[in-house]
């Protein structure tokens, strides 16, 4: 608890990277960050582990009667995950939900990645990073979306999270790293001294800088 609150997301990423040092040097290592707040954290992790960084856009599919209740998720790379609850919906209603979220996912993909394709995850060592876990629903969807692409190993990593949410992710990830699990938890923002909203421009700049940093290694 001595390191809390984190100064900002960059500091949190540096603290998290120290907990992930054993991943450095693994073949095919890739850090995926959830937008938008996960990008500054993920950038520090990727730099410390000498790994490429990319963005993983995830859109939760909410039930029409209760949008916060997830019946599935869409993610970068054309991944579509449906929970058993989705089977109770008429096809037309389900497809309407999917179309709406797919349009938003594609908008964000274009905004953040441009024409650059999503990376292949098959056989890679993948770390998914965000700035914190409250309910963990978005990270769970992200982990499920990555898992179906058959990575060699999957790690979920956050600087701070609710203990119950971190534990739940162990069902889908090979390793879960929550640097801090304070009790009571309440909200991610409470564990940062400086927690401004990350802008789309900042996301794009982080990705651009990361691509330039790793270009020689990725394209020898």
N, CA and C atoms as a LAMMPS dump frame, in Angstrom:
ITEM: TIMESTEP
0
ITEM: NUMBER OF ATOMS
660
ITEM: BOX BOUNDS ff ff ff
-5.0000000000000000e+02 5.0000000000000000e+02
-5.0000000000000000e+02 5.0000000000000000e+02
-5.0000000000000000e+02 5.0000000000000000e+02
ITEM: ATOMS id mol type element x y z
1 1 1 N 0.808 -1.213 0
2 1 2 C 0 0 0
3 1 3 C 0.849 1.274 0
4 2 1 N 2.164 1.119 0.213
5 2 2 C 3.025 2.295 0.299
6 2 3 C 3.066 3.054 -1.02
7 3 1 N 2.865 2.371 -2.137
8 3 2 C 2.942 3.017 -3.437
9 3 3 C 1.627 3.666 -3.848
10 4 1 N 0.603 3.564 -3.008
11 4 2 C -0.684 4.145 -3.344
12 4 3 C -0.884 5.444 -2.584
13 5 1 N -1.554 6.427 -3.184
14 5 2 C -2.057 6.323 -4.551
15 5 3 C -0.938 6.462 -5.586
16 6 1 N -1.142 5.927 -6.755
17 6 2 C -0.19 6.119 -7.838
18 6 3 C -0.193 7.588 -8.235
19 7 1 N 0.943 8.079 -8.648
20 7 2 C 0.994 9.475 -9.071
21 7 3 C 0.095 9.696 -10.278
22 8 1 N 0.212 8.823 -11.268
23 8 2 C -0.585 8.907 -12.485
24 8 3 C -0.495 7.562 -13.183
25 9 1 N -1.048 7.466 -14.371
26 9 2 C -1.056 6.18 -15.074
27 9 3 C 0.347 5.742 -15.477
28 10 1 N 1.208 6.674 -15.811
29 10 2 C 2.582 6.316 -16.18
30 10 3 C 3.305 5.672 -14.99
31 11 1 N 3.159 6.286 -13.83
32 11 2 C 3.773 5.721 -12.631
33 11 3 C 3.192 4.338 -12.348
34 12 1 N 1.875 4.204 -12.498
35 12 2 C 1.237 2.909 -12.264
36 12 3 C 1.777 1.848 -13.217
37 13 1 N 2.019 2.248 -14.471
38 13 2 C 2.577 1.311 -15.44
39 13 3 C 3.977 0.859 -15.068
40 14 1 N 4.758 1.765 -14.504
41 14 2 C 6.114 1.411 -14.086
42 14 3 C 6.093 0.43 -12.913
43 15 1 N 5.177 0.667 -11.978
44 15 2 C 5.038 -0.252 -10.844
45 15 3 C 4.576 -1.624 -11.338
46 16 1 N 3.609 -1.62 -12.247
47 16 2 C 3.086 -2.878 -12.78
48 16 3 C 4.156 -3.636 -13.554
49 17 1 N 4.96 -2.901 -14.319
50 17 2 C 6.005 -3.537 -15.128
51 17 3 C 6.98 -4.324 -14.255
52 18 1 N 7.255 -3.805 -13.069
53 18 2 C 8.172 -4.511 -12.167
54 18 3 C 7.596 -5.863 -11.737
55 19 1 N 6.279 -5.943 -11.67
56 19 2 C 5.62 -7.195 -11.29
57 19 3 C 5.549 -8.166 -12.465
58 20 1 N 5.84 -7.662 -13.654
59 20 2 C 5.752 -8.485 -14.867
60 20 3 C 7.131 -8.778 -15.46
61 21 1 N 8.183 -8.522 -14.718
62 21 2 C 9.546 -8.667 -15.25
63 21 3 C 9.822 -10.076 -15.759
64 22 1 N 9.155 -11.081 -15.182
65 22 2 C 9.404 -12.467 -15.602
66 22 3 C 8.867 -12.76 -16.994
67 23 1 N 8.092 -11.835 -17.576
68 23 2 C 7.601 -12.009 -18.945
69 23 3 C 8.588 -11.48 -19.984
70 24 1 N 9.534 -10.685 -19.558
71 24 2 C 10.499 -10.107 -20.503
72 24 3 C 11.294 -11.216 -21.197
73 25 1 N 11.448 -11.084 -22.507
74 25 2 C 12.226 -12.047 -23.274
75 25 3 C 11.435 -13.244 -23.782
76 26 1 N 10.17 -13.339 -23.432
77 26 2 C 9.387 -14.462 -23.941
78 26 3 C 9.141 -14.286 -25.434
79 27 1 N 9.242 -15.348 -26.2
80 27 2 C 9.061 -15.231 -27.654
81 27 3 C 7.64 -14.806 -28.026
82 28 1 N 7.554 -13.867 -28.945
83 28 2 C 6.249 -13.421 -29.412
84 28 3 C 5.483 -12.58 -28.418
85 29 1 N 6.174 -11.991 -27.461
86 29 2 C 5.498 -11.2 -26.431
87 29 3 C 4.816 -9.98 -27.038
88 30 1 N 3.591 -9.722 -26.597
89 30 2 C 2.806 -8.587 -27.076
90 30 3 C 1.994 -8.027 -25.922
91 31 1 N 2.014 -6.708 -25.768
92 31 2 C 1.196 -6.032 -24.763
93 31 3 C 0.003 -5.396 -25.471
94 32 1 N -1.182 -5.727 -25.008
95 32 2 C -2.412 -5.141 -25.526
96 32 3 C -3.026 -4.272 -24.442
97 33 1 N -3.334 -3.035 -24.757
98 33 2 C -3.915 -2.117 -23.777
99 33 3 C -5.357 -1.795 -24.147
100 34 1 N -6.207 -1.689 -23.127
101 34 2 C -7.603 -1.333 -23.355
102 34 3 C -7.738 0.184 -23.386
103 35 1 N -8.414 0.701 -24.402
104 35 2 C -8.596 2.154 -24.466
105 35 3 C -9.718 2.601 -23.516
106 36 1 N -9.587 3.818 -22.985
107 36 2 C -8.458 4.674 -23.343
108 36 3 C -7.404 4.706 -22.236
109 37 1 N -7.845 4.577 -20.988
110 37 2 C -6.929 4.737 -19.869
111 37 3 C -5.838 3.703 -19.768
112 38 1 N -6.026 2.567 -20.415
113 38 2 C -5.012 1.525 -20.348
114 38 3 C -3.781 1.799 -21.188
115 39 1 N -3.873 2.744 -22.122
116 39 2 C -2.741 2.961 -23.029
117 39 3 C -1.499 3.521 -22.338
118 40 1 N -1.594 4.56 -21.503
119 40 2 C -0.377 5.027 -20.825
120 40 3 C 0.23 3.96 -19.916
121 41 1 N -0.627 3.17 -19.259
122 41 2 C -0.141 2.091 -18.405
123 41 3 C 0.561 1.036 -19.249
124 42 1 N -0.108 0.61 -20.309
125 42 2 C 0.452 -0.407 -21.182
126 42 3 C 1.73 0.028 -21.863
127 43 1 N 1.837 1.31 -22.161
128 43 2 C 3.044 1.808 -22.816
129 43 3 C 4.251 1.644 -21.908
130 44 1 N 4.088 1.943 -20.619
131 44 2 C 5.195 1.769 -19.678
132 44 3 C 5.557 0.291 -19.514
133 45 1 N 4.559 -0.567 -19.506
134 45 2 C 4.812 -2.012 -19.415
135 45 3 C 5.562 -2.492 -20.651
136 46 1 N 5.097 -2.075 -21.828
137 46 2 C 5.731 -2.51 -23.073
138 46 3 C 7.181 -2.036 -23.155
139 47 1 N 7.439 -0.811 -22.739
140 47 2 C 8.814 -0.3 -22.772
141 47 3 C 9.713 -1.093 -21.828
142 48 1 N 9.217 -1.372 -20.633
143 48 2 C 10.035 -2.084 -19.65
144 48 3 C 10.316 -3.526 -20.076
145 49 1 N 9.344 -4.133 -20.772
146 49 2 C 9.509 -5.527 -21.185
147 49 3 C 10.083 -5.659 -22.583
148 50 1 N 10.377 -4.503 -23.229
149 50 2 C 10.908 -4.493 -24.591
150 50 3 C 9.981 -5.263 -25.527
151 51 1 N 8.687 -4.938 -25.445
152 51 2 C 7.664 -5.638 -26.227
153 51 3 C 6.874 -4.643 -27.061
154 52 1 N 6.321 -5.083 -28.181
155 52 2 C 5.433 -4.208 -28.945
156 52 3 C 4.136 -3.961 -28.186
157 53 1 N 3.516 -2.829 -28.482
158 53 2 C 2.262 -2.427 -27.86
159 53 3 C 1.197 -2.257 -28.923
160 54 1 N 0.002 -2.729 -28.631
161 54 2 C -1.133 -2.477 -29.524
162 54 3 C -2.363 -2.235 -28.67
163 55 1 N -3.436 -1.836 -29.326
164 55 2 C -4.68 -1.537 -28.64
165 55 3 C -5.672 -2.665 -28.883
166 56 1 N -6.42 -3.014 -27.863
167 56 2 C -7.476 -4.013 -27.99
168 56 3 C -8.799 -3.323 -27.707
169 57 1 N -9.547 -3.065 -28.766
170 57 2 C -10.844 -2.407 -28.626
171 57 3 C -11.896 -3.46 -28.306
172 58 1 N -12.608 -3.26 -27.229
173 58 2 C -13.642 -4.195 -26.801
174 58 3 C -14.956 -3.438 -26.626
175 59 1 N -16.018 -4.014 -27.124
176 59 2 C -17.353 -3.446 -26.939
177 59 3 C -18.247 -4.503 -26.317
178 60 1 N -18.773 -4.184 -25.174
179 60 2 C -19.692 -5.091 -24.5
180 60 3 C -21.031 -5.096 -25.222
181 61 1 N -21.624 -6.259 -25.379
182 61 2 C -22.976 -6.384 -25.913
183 61 3 C -23.929 -6.426 -24.725
184 62 1 N -24.658 -5.336 -24.528
185 62 2 C -25.567 -5.247 -23.389
186 62 3 C -26.948 -5.755 -23.725
187 63 1 N -27.598 -6.341 -22.756
188 63 2 C -28.973 -6.809 -22.941
189 63 3 C -29.883 -5.61 -23.186
190 64 1 N -30.802 -5.701 -24.139
191 64 2 C -31.686 -4.561 -24.436
192 64 3 C -32.451 -4.068 -23.217
193 65 1 N -32.824 -4.979 -22.329
194 65 2 C -33.602 -4.589 -21.153
195 65 3 C -32.733 -4.062 -20.016
196 66 1 N -31.429 -4.307 -20.102
197 66 2 C -30.493 -3.844 -19.072
198 66 3 C -29.105 -3.746 -19.696
199 67 1 N -28.777 -2.586 -20.285
200 67 2 C -27.535 -2.443 -21.049
201 67 3 C -26.272 -2.784 -20.27
202 68 1 N -26.301 -2.655 -18.938
203 68 2 C -25.105 -2.974 -18.152
204 68 3 C -24.894 -4.479 -18.007
205 69 1 N -25.917 -5.26 -18.33
206 69 2 C -25.819 -6.719 -18.226
207 69 3 C -25.254 -7.263 -19.536
208 70 1 N -24.077 -7.855 -19.475
209 70 2 C -23.384 -8.3 -20.69
210 70 3 C -23.929 -9.641 -21.178
211 71 1 N -24.32 -9.678 -22.443
212 71 2 C -24.72 -10.935 -23.072
213 71 3 C -23.667 -11.382 -24.091
214 72 1 N -22.584 -10.63 -24.166
215 72 2 C -21.51 -10.976 -25.082
216 72 3 C -20.577 -9.797 -25.265
217 73 1 N -19.68 -9.922 -26.224
218 73 2 C -18.714 -8.855 -26.477
219 73 3 C -18.158 -8.99 -27.881
220 74 1 N -17.728 -7.86 -28.412
221 74 2 C -16.998 -7.805 -29.672
222 74 3 C -15.606 -7.257 -29.374
223 75 1 N -14.631 -7.69 -30.128
224 75 2 C -13.266 -7.22 -29.89
225 75 3 C -12.507 -7.106 -31.196
226 76 1 N -11.391 -6.389 -31.129
227 76 2 C -10.501 -6.244 -32.276
228 76 3 C -10.2 -7.599 -32.897
229 77 1 N -10.074 -7.597 -34.217
230 77 2 C -9.747 -8.83 -34.913
231 77 3 C -10.965 -9.616 -35.36
232 78 1 N -12.155 -9.023 -35.267
233 78 2 C -13.371 -9.7 -35.708
234 78 3 C -13.883 -10.742 -34.75
235 79 1 N -13.5 -10.634 -33.487
236 79 2 C -13.919 -11.628 -32.497
237 79 3 C -15.298 -11.28 -31.954
238 80 1 N -16.139 -12.291 -31.869
239 80 2 C -17.495 -12.126 -31.335
240 80 3 C -17.75 -13.228 -30.313
241 81 1 N -18.026 -12.819 -29.087
242 81 2 C -18.291 -13.748 -27.991
243 81 3 C -19.74 -13.572 -27.565
244 82 1 N -20.482 -14.673 -27.476
245 82 2 C -21.864 -14.607 -27.002
246 82 3 C -22.025 -15.489 -25.776
247 83 1 N -22.65 -14.935 -24.755
248 83 2 C -22.959 -15.693 -23.557
249 83 3 C -24.263 -16.474 -23.773
250 84 1 N -24.51 -17.511 -22.962
251 84 2 C -25.745 -18.295 -23.12
252 84 3 C -27.007 -17.443 -23.069
253 85 1 N -26.965 -16.335 -22.335
254 85 2 C -28.151 -15.471 -22.237
255 85 3 C -28.564 -14.896 -23.587
256 86 1 N -27.611 -14.799 -24.506
257 86 2 C -27.931 -14.253 -25.828
258 86 3 C -28.89 -15.154 -26.589
259 87 1 N -28.913 -16.442 -26.262
260 87 2 C -29.796 -17.372 -26.962
261 87 3 C -31.265 -17.098 -26.691
262 88 1 N -31.558 -16.34 -25.635
263 88 2 C -32.954 -16.053 -25.301
264 88 3 C -33.514 -14.896 -26.118
265 89 1 N -32.641 -14.199 -26.832
266 89 2 C -33.092 -13.052 -27.623
267 89 3 C -33.51 -13.469 -29.025
268 90 1 N -34.564 -12.864 -29.57
269 90 2 C -34.873 -13.073 -30.986
270 90 3 C -33.692 -12.647 -31.851
271 91 1 N -33.464 -13.347 -32.928
272 91 2 C -32.311 -13.066 -33.784
273 91 3 C -32.247 -11.612 -34.229
274 92 1 N -33.409 -11.039 -34.574
275 92 2 C -33.429 -9.669 -35.083
276 92 3 C -32.959 -8.68 -34.022
277 93 1 N -33.351 -8.898 -32.783
278 93 2 C -32.946 -7.996 -31.705
279 93 3 C -31.456 -8.153 -31.403
280 94 1 N -30.992 -9.394 -31.365
281 94 2 C -29.573 -9.637 -31.11
282 94 3 C -28.717 -8.993 -32.188
283 95 1 N -29.1 -9.158 -33.437
284 95 2 C -28.309 -8.6 -34.529
285 95 3 C -28.318 -7.08 -34.507
286 96 1 N -29.413 -6.483 -34.049
287 96 2 C -29.453 -5.027 -33.928
288 96 3 C -28.448 -4.54 -32.885
289 97 1 N -28.367 -5.246 -31.763
290 97 2 C -27.389 -4.906 -30.731
291 97 3 C -25.976 -5.057 -31.277
292 98 1 N -25.737 -6.167 -31.982
293 98 2 C -24.41 -6.438 -32.528
294 98 3 C -24.026 -5.37 -33.554
295 99 1 N -24.948 -5.011 -34.439
296 99 2 C -24.652 -4.006 -35.467
297 99 3 C -24.272 -2.674 -34.849
298 100 1 N -25.002 -2.277 -33.814
299 100 2 C -24.734 -1 -33.161
300 100 3 C -23.339 -0.98 -32.552
301 101 1 N -23.003 -2.026 -31.817
302 101 2 C -21.695 -2.067 -31.163
303 101 3 C -20.565 -2.309 -32.16
304 102 1 N -20.836 -3.064 -33.216
305 102 2 C -19.82 -3.289 -34.238
306 102 3 C -19.464 -1.98 -34.936
307 103 1 N -20.466 -1.148 -35.17
308 103 2 C -20.208 0.145 -35.804
309 103 3 C -19.32 1.012 -34.921
310 104 1 N -19.579 0.995 -33.607
311 104 2 C -18.758 1.788 -32.696
312 104 3 C -17.352 1.206 -32.581
313 105 1 N -17.249 -0.117 -32.574
314 105 2 C -15.925 -0.741 -32.525
315 105 3 C -15.118 -0.364 -33.764
316 106 1 N -15.736 -0.435 -34.925
317 106 2 C -15.028 -0.097 -36.159
318 106 3 C -14.629 1.371 -36.197
319 107 1 N -15.486 2.233 -35.643
320 107 2 C -15.145 3.656 -35.584
321 107 3 C -13.891 3.862 -34.747
322 108 1 N -13.849 3.186 -33.595
323 108 2 C -12.692 3.34 -32.72
324 108 3 C -11.448 2.677 -33.308
325 109 1 N -11.637 1.545 -33.953
326 109 2 C -10.507 0.884 -34.612
327 109 3 C -9.884 1.831 -35.643
328 110 1 N -10.721 2.445 -36.451
329 110 2 C -10.231 3.363 -37.472
330 110 3 C -9.56 4.57 -36.828
331 111 1 N -10.142 5.05 -35.76
332 111 2 C -9.609 6.218 -35.074
333 111 3 C -8.233 5.935 -34.493
334 112 1 N -8.073 4.774 -33.877
335 112 2 C -6.828 4.456 -33.178
336 112 3 C -5.781 3.8 -34.08
337 113 1 N -6.227 2.94 -34.977
338 113 2 C -5.279 2.127 -35.736
339 113 3 C -5.129 2.573 -37.181
340 114 1 N -6.117 3.267 -37.721
341 114 2 C -6.071 3.624 -39.132
342 114 3 C -6.187 2.381 -39.993
343 115 1 N -5.313 2.26 -40.974
344 115 2 C -5.349 1.106 -41.877
345 115 3 C -4.505 -0.062 -41.384
346 116 1 N -3.823 0.119 -40.268
347 116 2 C -2.967 -0.943 -39.747
348 116 3 C -3.822 -2.092 -39.218
349 117 1 N -3.613 -3.322 -39.675
350 117 2 C -4.455 -4.44 -39.235
351 117 3 C -4.175 -4.832 -37.789
352 118 1 N -5.159 -5.457 -37.165
353 118 2 C -4.963 -5.975 -35.814
354 118 3 C -3.921 -7.083 -35.853
355 119 1 N -3.088 -7.193 -34.838
356 119 2 C -2.037 -8.216 -34.849
357 119 3 C -2.614 -9.612 -34.673
358 120 1 N -1.949 -10.584 -35.254
359 120 2 C -2.32 -11.978 -35.029
360 120 3 C -1.865 -12.372 -33.624
361 121 1 N -2.74 -13.049 -32.891
362 121 2 C -2.427 -13.432 -31.512
363 121 3 C -2.113 -14.912 -31.361
364 122 1 N -2.353 -15.696 -32.395
365 122 2 C -2.146 -17.142 -32.302
366 122 3 C -0.695 -17.454 -31.966
367 123 1 N -0.487 -18.245 -30.915
368 123 2 C 0.839 -18.673 -30.528
369 123 3 C 1.689 -17.636 -29.831
370 124 1 N 1.128 -16.449 -29.536
371 124 2 C 1.911 -15.391 -28.92
372 124 3 C 1.713 -15.362 -27.405
373 125 1 N 2.659 -14.75 -26.735
374 125 2 C 2.567 -14.496 -25.305
375 125 3 C 1.934 -13.106 -25.156
376 126 1 N 0.73 -13.058 -24.605
377 126 2 C -0.053 -11.822 -24.621
378 126 3 C -0.331 -11.343 -23.194
379 127 1 N -0.086 -10.055 -22.969
380 127 2 C -0.44 -9.406 -21.709
381 127 3 C -1.475 -8.329 -22.015
382 128 1 N -2.631 -8.422 -21.385
383 128 2 C -3.665 -7.395 -21.531
384 128 3 C -3.584 -6.467 -20.327
385 129 1 N -3.541 -5.159 -20.588
386 129 2 C -3.336 -4.169 -19.533
387 129 3 C -4.46 -3.135 -19.53
388 130 1 N -4.89 -2.753 -18.329
389 130 2 C -5.794 -1.613 -18.163
390 130 3 C -5.339 -0.833 -16.943
391 131 1 N -5.977 0.32 -16.689
392 131 2 C -5.541 1.143 -15.557
393 131 3 C -6.144 0.702 -14.236
394 132 1 N -7.078 -0.249 -14.263
395 132 2 C -7.646 -0.761 -13.033
396 132 3 C -8.85 -1.637 -13.307
397 133 1 N -9.253 -2.387 -12.29
398 133 2 C -10.412 -3.276 -12.392
399 133 3 C -11.405 -2.937 -11.299
400 134 1 N -12.622 -2.592 -11.702
401 134 2 C -13.701 -2.433 -10.732
402 134 3 C -14.555 -3.705 -10.781
403 135 1 N -15.557 -3.743 -11.657
404 135 2 C -16.333 -4.973 -11.817
405 135 3 C -15.565 -6.023 -12.605
406 136 1 N -14.672 -5.567 -13.501
407 136 2 C -13.89 -6.495 -14.31
408 136 3 C -14.595 -6.995 -15.548
409 137 1 N -15.806 -6.506 -15.837
410 137 2 C -16.591 -7.028 -16.952
411 137 3 C -15.911 -6.787 -18.297
412 138 1 N -15.374 -5.585 -18.494
413 138 2 C -14.731 -5.291 -19.776
414 138 3 C -13.463 -6.114 -19.95
415 139 1 N -12.673 -6.244 -18.893
416 139 2 C -11.455 -7.037 -18.983
417 139 3 C -11.778 -8.509 -19.213
418 140 1 N -12.843 -8.999 -18.605
419 140 2 C -13.231 -10.395 -18.829
420 140 3 C -13.575 -10.61 -20.293
421 141 1 N -14.318 -9.68 -20.881
422 141 2 C -14.648 -9.779 -22.3
423 141 3 C -13.381 -9.733 -23.15
424 142 1 N -12.448 -8.861 -22.778
425 142 2 C -11.192 -8.761 -23.52
426 142 3 C -10.405 -10.067 -23.441
427 143 1 N -10.328 -10.637 -22.242
428 143 2 C -9.579 -11.885 -22.059
429 143 3 C -10.223 -13.03 -22.834
430 144 1 N -11.542 -13.09 -22.83
431 144 2 C -12.233 -14.126 -23.591
432 144 3 C -11.977 -13.965 -25.082
433 145 1 N -11.99 -12.71 -25.537
434 145 2 C -11.762 -12.445 -26.954
435 145 3 C -10.351 -12.831 -27.376
436 146 1 N -9.378 -12.607 -26.506
437 146 2 C -8.005 -12.998 -26.818
438 146 3 C -7.859 -14.511 -26.752
439 147 1 N -8.469 -15.133 -25.773
440 147 2 C -8.333 -16.576 -25.584
441 147 3 C -8.797 -17.365 -26.805
442 148 1 N -9.875 -16.937 -27.454
443 148 2 C -10.372 -17.689 -28.607
444 148 3 C -9.429 -17.598 -29.806
445 149 1 N -8.466 -16.67 -29.742
446 149 2 C -7.484 -16.561 -30.829
447 149 3 C -6.238 -17.406 -30.569
448 150 1 N -6.302 -18.226 -29.512
449 150 2 C -5.293 -19.236 -29.199
450 150 3 C -3.879 -18.688 -28.989
451 151 1 N -3.72 -17.763 -28.042
452 151 2 C -2.36 -17.348 -27.685
453 151 3 C -1.642 -18.478 -26.964
454 152 1 N -0.323 -18.447 -26.968
455 152 2 C 0.443 -19.454 -26.227
456 152 3 C 0.253 -19.281 -24.733
457 153 1 N 0.146 -18.032 -24.286
458 153 2 C -0.082 -17.734 -22.871
459 153 3 C -0.769 -16.385 -22.783
460 154 1 N -1.602 -16.238 -21.752
461 154 2 C -2.379 -15.004 -21.586
462 154 3 C -2.28 -14.52 -20.149
463 155 1 N -1.897 -13.255 -20.003
464 155 2 C -1.81 -12.62 -18.692
465 155 3 C -2.695 -11.382 -18.683
466 156 1 N -3.435 -11.188 -17.624
467 156 2 C -4.196 -9.968 -17.382
468 156 3 C -3.469 -9.199 -16.296
469 157 1 N -3.195 -7.915 -16.534
470 157 2 C -2.389 -7.147 -15.583
471 157 3 C -2.959 -5.742 -15.396
472 158 1 N -3.118 -5.357 -14.13
473 158 2 C -3.591 -4.014 -13.784
474 158 3 C -2.838 -3.516 -12.551
475 159 1 N -2.695 -2.207 -12.423
476 159 2 C -2.028 -1.676 -11.23
477 159 3 C -2.849 -1.858 -9.966
478 160 1 N -4.172 -1.751 -10.085
479 160 2 C -5.041 -1.807 -8.913
480 160 3 C -6.388 -2.396 -9.306
481 161 1 N -6.968 -3.165 -8.407
482 161 2 C -8.256 -3.754 -8.718
483 161 3 C -8.941 -4.316 -7.494
484 162 1 N -10.244 -4.516 -7.618
485 162 2 C -10.998 -5.186 -6.569
486 162 3 C -10.548 -6.642 -6.512
487 163 1 N -10.311 -7.14 -5.332
488 163 2 C -9.78 -8.491 -5.173
489 163 3 C -10.678 -9.53 -5.83
490 164 1 N -11.986 -9.369 -5.703
491 164 2 C -12.915 -10.344 -6.279
492 164 3 C -12.853 -10.346 -7.798
493 165 1 N -12.683 -9.176 -8.403
494 165 2 C -12.6 -9.086 -9.858
495 165 3 C -11.311 -9.712 -10.364
496 166 1 N -10.214 -9.478 -9.655
497 166 2 C -8.94 -10.075 -10.05
498 166 3 C -9.017 -11.597 -9.957
499 167 1 N -9.641 -12.099 -8.919
500 167 2 C -9.766 -13.551 -8.742
501 167 3 C -10.61 -14.172 -9.842
502 168 1 N -11.685 -13.495 -10.232
503 168 2 C -12.585 -14.036 -11.25
504 168 3 C -11.881 -14.209 -12.587
505 169 1 N -10.924 -13.352 -12.889
506 169 2 C -10.231 -13.42 -14.175
507 169 3 C -9.289 -14.61 -14.275
508 170 1 N -8.978 -15.223 -13.152
509 170 2 C -8.106 -16.398 -13.173
510 170 3 C -8.741 -17.569 -13.916
511 171 1 N -10.051 -17.51 -14.121
512 171 2 C -10.735 -18.577 -14.84
513 171 3 C -10.431 -18.562 -16.329
514 172 1 N -10.018 -17.408 -16.864
515 172 2 C -9.786 -17.312 -18.306
516 172 3 C -8.334 -17 -18.649
517 173 1 N -7.576 -16.405 -17.707
518 173 2 C -6.179 -16.052 -17.961
519 173 3 C -5.238 -17.052 -17.302
520 174 1 N -4.069 -17.23 -17.887
521 174 2 C -3.055 -18.102 -17.293
522 174 3 C -2.43 -17.462 -16.059
523 175 1 N -2.362 -16.137 -16.059
524 175 2 C -1.831 -15.406 -14.913
525 175 3 C -2.574 -14.09 -14.782
526 176 1 N -2.891 -13.715 -13.561
527 176 2 C -3.523 -12.428 -13.273
528 176 3 C -2.614 -11.675 -12.314
529 177 1 N -2.203 -10.474 -12.709
530 177 2 C -1.339 -9.651 -11.867
531 177 3 C -2.087 -8.375 -11.513
532 178 1 N -2.486 -8.257 -10.272
533 178 2 C -3.054 -7.022 -9.731
534 178 3 C -2.042 -6.504 -8.718
535 179 1 N -1.346 -5.435 -9.066
536 179 2 C -0.269 -4.949 -8.204
537 179 3 C -0.775 -4.603 -6.813
538 180 1 N -1.985 -4.054 -6.73
539 180 2 C -2.589 -3.713 -5.449
540 180 3 C -4.07 -4.087 -5.459
541 181 1 N -4.536 -4.652 -4.354
542 181 2 C -5.965 -4.995 -4.206
543 181 3 C -6.457 -4.43 -2.874
544 182 1 N -6.588 -3.118 -2.784
545 182 2 C -6.958 -2.484 -1.514
546 182 3 C -8.394 -2.805 -1.102
547 183 1 N -8.609 -2.826 0.192
548 183 2 C -9.95 -3.007 0.754
549 183 3 C -10.222 -1.88 1.762
550 184 1 N -11.381 -1.229 1.662
551 184 2 C -12.372 -1.375 0.595
552 184 3 C -11.877 -0.737 -0.69
553 185 1 N -12.378 -1.217 -1.814
554 185 2 C -11.862 -0.773 -3.099
555 185 3 C -12.553 0.497 -3.584
556 186 1 N -13.844 0.47 -3.748
557 186 2 C -14.717 1.571 -4.16
558 186 3 C -14.576 1.966 -5.628
559 187 1 N -13.46 2.552 -6.047
560 187 2 C -13.333 3.007 -7.436
561 187 3 C -11.865 3.092 -7.836
562 188 1 N -11.59 2.851 -9.126
563 188 2 C -10.222 2.904 -9.64
564 188 3 C -9.605 4.285 -9.422
565 189 1 N -10.36 5.331 -9.696
566 189 2 C -9.827 6.691 -9.656
567 189 3 C -9.3 7.091 -8.281
568 190 1 N -9.799 6.481 -7.214
569 190 2 C -9.38 6.847 -5.862
570 190 3 C -7.935 6.476 -5.566
571 191 1 N -7.363 5.606 -6.378
572 191 2 C -6.011 5.117 -6.115
573 191 3 C -4.964 5.811 -6.983
574 192 1 N -5.381 6.903 -7.62
575 192 2 C -4.474 7.734 -8.407
576 192 3 C -4.549 9.172 -7.907
577 193 1 N -3.4 9.811 -7.787
578 193 2 C -3.399 11.23 -7.431
579 193 3 C -3.856 12.084 -8.602
580 194 1 N -3.447 11.679 -9.784
581 194 2 C -3.774 12.433 -11.008
582 194 3 C -4.408 11.447 -11.977
583 195 1 N -5.701 11.622 -12.259
584 195 2 C -6.436 10.632 -13.052
585 195 3 C -7.348 11.312 -14.074
586 196 1 N -6.749 12.119 -14.971
587 196 2 C -7.577 12.769 -15.99
588 196 3 C -8.027 11.767 -17.046
589 197 1 N -9.063 12.115 -17.77
590 197 2 C -9.502 11.257 -18.859
591 197 3 C -8.44 11.219 -19.947
592 198 1 N -8.145 10.038 -20.442
593 198 2 C -7.2 9.885 -21.551
594 198 3 C -7.932 10.205 -22.849
595 199 1 N -7.379 11.093 -23.649
596 199 2 C -8.042 11.52 -24.881
597 199 3 C -7.739 10.566 -26.037
598 200 1 N -8.569 10.637 -27.054
599 200 2 C -8.312 9.854 -28.265
600 200 3 C -6.98 10.261 -28.9
601 201 1 N -6.674 11.546 -28.855
602 201 2 C -5.404 12.009 -29.416
603 201 3 C -4.224 11.388 -28.665
604 202 1 N -4.351 11.266 -27.346
605 202 2 C -3.269 10.663 -26.565
606 202 3 C -3.115 9.188 -26.915
607 203 1 N -4.231 8.493 -27.088
608 203 2 C -4.176 7.083 -27.483
609 203 3 C -3.429 6.938 -28.805
610 204 1 N -3.792 7.756 -29.767
611 204 2 C -3.14 7.679 -31.081
612 204 3 C -1.655 7.98 -30.977
613 205 1 N -1.291 8.968 -30.162
614 205 2 C 0.114 9.333 -30.037
615 205 3 C 0.91 8.229 -29.355
616 206 1 N 0.334 7.614 -28.329
617 206 2 C 1.02 6.509 -27.651
618 206 3 C 1.273 5.367 -28.628
619 207 1 N 0.27 5.032 -29.423
620 207 2 C 0.416 3.94 -30.387
621 207 3 C 1.442 4.282 -31.466
622 208 1 N 1.442 5.528 -31.912
623 208 2 C 2.408 5.96 -32.922
624 208 3 C 3.831 5.876 -32.38
625 209 1 N 4.015 6.368 -31.166
626 209 2 C 5.35 6.318 -30.56
627 209 3 C 5.8 4.881 -30.344
628 210 1 N 4.873 4.02 -29.917
629 210 2 C 5.217 2.614 -29.681
630 210 3 C 5.584 1.917 -30.985
631 211 1 N 4.862 2.228 -32.058
632 211 2 C 5.158 1.617 -33.354
633 211 3 C 6.546 2.029 -33.84
634 212 1 N 6.888 3.288 -33.647
635 212 2 C 8.214 3.763 -34.045
636 212 3 C 9.308 3.1 -33.209
637 213 1 N 9.006 2.899 -31.94
638 213 2 C 9.989 2.317 -31.027
639 213 3 C 10.299 0.876 -31.364
640 214 1 N 9.289 0.113 -31.789
641 214 2 C 9.472 -1.305 -32.031
642 214 3 C 9.625 -1.654 -33.495
643 215 1 N 9.545 -0.664 -34.395
644 215 2 C 9.603 -0.957 -35.833
645 215 3 C 10.824 -1.76 -36.253
646 216 1 N 12.031 -1.447 -35.783
647 216 2 C 13.198 -2.24 -36.21
648 216 3 C 13.094 -3.711 -35.834
649 217 1 N 12.548 -3.967 -34.631
650 217 2 C 12.434 -5.362 -34.171
651 217 3 C 11.332 -6.095 -34.898
652 218 1 N 10.251 -5.37 -35.206
653 218 2 C 9.125 -6.027 -35.852
654 218 3 C 9.34 -6.218 -37.342
655 219 1 N 10.142 -5.331 -37.927
656 219 2 C 10.363 -5.403 -39.374
657 219 3 C 11.854 -5.322 -39.656
658 220 1 N 12.575 -6.386 -39.375
659 220 2 C 14.033 -6.334 -39.56
660 220 3 C 14.419 -6.181 -41.018
